[in-house]
Amino acid sequence: MKLDAVRLGCALATLWGAIVFLVGVANLIFGGYGASLLKAIDSIYPGYHYGEWGFLGVLMATIYAIIDGWVVGAVFGWLYNLYTKRKRTAAE
């Protein structure tokens, strides 16, 4: 089975972007919700700083998450196709 790397990237970008956005908004509303996740994101994504910029910070983290999710999904799909192609070639 071959994966479409671009579509997998889009799916992962949507999922990860939605998670980061929803946790960020929930943190703004309920103060402290998802703080550990947002602090981890703070250490990974340059320009995003937990607790600063309010909703604009959440949007910045979401944009980073969408880009990151797409790249990870596309690379994963490409690697999956590469390794399954080699496995099929070796079995034949």
Backbone hydrogen bonds, N-H to C=O, Kabsch-Sander energy under -0.5 kcal/mol:
donor,donor_aa,acceptor,acceptor_aa,energy
5,A,3,L,-1.0
8,L,4,D,-2.4
9,G,5,A,-2.2
10,C,6,V,-2.1
11,A,7,R,-2.4
12,L,8,L,-2.5
13,A,9,G,-2.4
14,T,10,C,-2.2
15,L,11,A,-2.4
16,W,12,L,-2.8
17,G,13,A,-2.2
18,A,14,T,-2.2
19,I,15,L,-2.2
20,V,16,W,-2.4
21,F,17,G,-2.4
22,L,18,A,-2.8
23,V,19,I,-2.6
24,G,20,V,-2.4
25,V,21,F,-2.6
26,A,22,L,-2.4
27,N,23,V,-2.1
28,L,24,G,-1.7
29,I,25,V,-2.0
30,F,26,A,-3.3
31,G,27,N,-1.1
35,A,32,G,-1.7
38,L,34,G,-2.5
39,K,35,A,-2.4
40,A,36,S,-1.9
41,I,37,L,-2.4
42,D,38,L,-2.0
43,S,39,K,-1.4
44,I,40,A,-0.7
44,I,41,I,-0.8
45,Y,41,I,-2.9
48,Y,45,Y,-1.2
49,H,47,G,-0.5
52,E,49,H,-2.2
56,L,53,W,-1.4
58,V,54,G,-1.5
59,L,55,F,-2.3
60,M,56,L,-2.2
61,A,57,G,-2.5
62,T,58,V,-2.2
63,I,59,L,-2.3
64,Y,60,M,-2.3
65,A,61,A,-2.4
66,I,62,T,-2.4
67,I,63,I,-2.2
68,D,64,Y,-3.0
69,G,65,A,-3.0
70,W,66,I,-2.2
71,V,67,I,-2.4
72,V,68,D,-2.6
73,G,69,G,-2.4
74,A,70,W,-2.8
75,V,71,V,-2.6
76,F,72,V,-2.5
77,G,73,G,-2.6
78,W,74,A,-2.4
79,L,75,V,-2.8
80,Y,76,F,-2.8
81,N,77,G,-2.4
82,L,78,W,-2.3
83,Y,79,L,-2.8
84,T,80,Y,-2.5
85,K,81,N,-1.8
86,R,82,L,-1.8
87,K,83,Y,-2.1
88,R,84,T,-2.2
89,T,85,K,-2.2
90,A,86,R,-2.4
91,A,87,K,-1.9
92,E,88,R,-1.2
